[in-house]
């Protein structure tokens, strides 16, 4: 800022006597001073001039608003509320030696300032420090909050990552455990079944006369033996089916299949026995075989189980199977004219090892519970009624299979609780 | 007409082999027994059977490996191989090897003879 520029504001001196010249100069100086004070007044930064003796020589209004008027007081007392100058961190000596310094200045109440200190010669030419204080409290607060948020974020992230790692470790461990159990069961089953299977082969060879003639009495005893072994082989197979199914193995077997064929194969397997007992076997299938995603081997197991139960527990009359192709599901009904199931036993027929009061001696009590697991693994439901509502006798089993199997929800421990509800309903 | 049919039965279960041999011998079949995979392959090469009954779970060389060897060996690849499976062998997963057919143990004499007969018929 030069006088000339102020002069342009006051206007040029157009000549006159000495007194007029003095007045003109005074006017010029006053203008200059007003302008400088105006600038200092309107500055948002706080300006302070501190002498070598650390006494505050000047504060602009903004500085006074921030700290109160401290003119004539020691800077450490006024600005920092300290008895002694803070020698360790004080930048004043550096600035007095001619350096421009920047530093941050924080107050216990949370206010924060960015300070630029420059060397300055006061009106009396004594070296002083001119310091500009910019209030950065809000910026610092936001910065701090951001930092805290970032810290929180990374803390959460690392925590969640750790949790995830632990979960995937647990899952891997469980999977390995499951595989181990299945391998173990598989080995046991093989060891249990192999001798039975060999015995069965020997007995069959004798019974059918391949080792010489057999009389009726001998054949009867041999047949009794083979029936018992057959029961034992089925029991071992059934026992192993449960952990297999709970390990979700069934899902691996599922593919697109034509349902009528499954029914036909199951019907084939009971045809001989039905004929022997003089029972009528009614089969009612849709003209166009419904398709679905499932395990044909397992669904055939369900149907064969229901049909052979029906044949086994019916002494006269008929066993019927009907397949209804509905929009989203296939409904399969198997009913008979047999002894039926006592009302109080109905809710229990799908439980493991349940043997009804009408049950025959051979049978493991697992057939229906395995059937239930198979149906549920396909996302379907199974229920039993007795007497059959249509005929008023025997019993009726109905199961549904969604055409698009929701297999994900159907396997595992959930199955058990769902079924309990189903049974109580 | 064919002369006597040669059947190679590869199974480590001596009792099963004994009973099955009795059943097969009721037909004009000559039964050669081998009690492990290695012996089975040797006998297959020396005896040139018309049909092979092959157990899956065996010590040393198992049925899977034997079936593979049969497929690879030109002299053996045309011989029908019927795999004898136990309930626990497959464990619900399809077998990942090529054989002509599967027979699930235990098998009744009637079913065994029917399957063997069916595959021999195809050879004629």
Contacts between the chains, C-beta under 8 A, distances in Angstrom:
chain1	res1	chain2	res2	distance
A	182	B	91	7.0
A	186	B	88	4.9
A	186	B	91	5.6
A	187	B	88	8.0
A	189	B	87	6.9
A	189	B	88	4.0
A	190	B	57	6.1
A	190	B	86	5.8
A	190	B	88	4.6
A	190	B	89	7.4
A	193	B	86	5.9
A	193	B	87	6.2
A	193	B	88	6.6
A	193	B	105	8.0
A	194	B	13	6.2
A	194	B	86	6.8
A	195	B	15	8.0
A	196	B	106	7.6
A	197	B	13	7.9
A	197	B	16	7.0
A	197	B	86	6.8
A	197	B	105	4.8
A	197	B	106	4.2
A	198	B	13	5.1
A	198	B	15	4.0
A	198	B	16	4.4
A	198	B	19	7.1
A	198	B	106	7.8
A	199	B	15	7.3
A	200	B	106	4.0
A	201	B	15	7.4
A	201	B	16	5.3
A	201	B	19	4.0
A	201	B	20	6.2
A	201	B	23	8.0
A	201	B	105	7.6
A	201	B	106	5.4
A	201	B	107	7.4
A	202	B	15	6.1
A	202	B	18	7.1
A	202	B	19	4.2
A	204	B	19	7.3
A	204	B	23	7.8
A	204	B	106	7.4
A	204	B	108	5.6
A	204	B	109	5.5
A	205	B	19	4.4
A	205	B	20	7.7
A	205	B	22	4.7
A	205	B	23	5.2
A	205	B	109	6.1
A	208	B	23	7.6
A	208	B	108	7.9
A	208	B	109	4.8
A	208	B	110	7.4
A	210	B	22	4.6
A	210	B	23	5.0
A	210	B	25	7.8
A	210	B	26	5.3
A	210	B	109	6.2
A	211	B	22	5.5
A	233	B	87	7.8
A	233	B	106	7.1
A	236	B	87	7.8
A	237	B	87	5.2
A	240	B	87	7.8
A	240	B	88	6.8
A	244	B	91	7.1
A	244	B	92	6.2
A	249	B	91	7.2
A	249	B	92	4.8
A	249	B	93	7.9
A	250	B	92	7.1
A	252	B	92	6.7
A	252	B	93	6.4
A	253	B	92	5.6
A	253	B	93	7.7
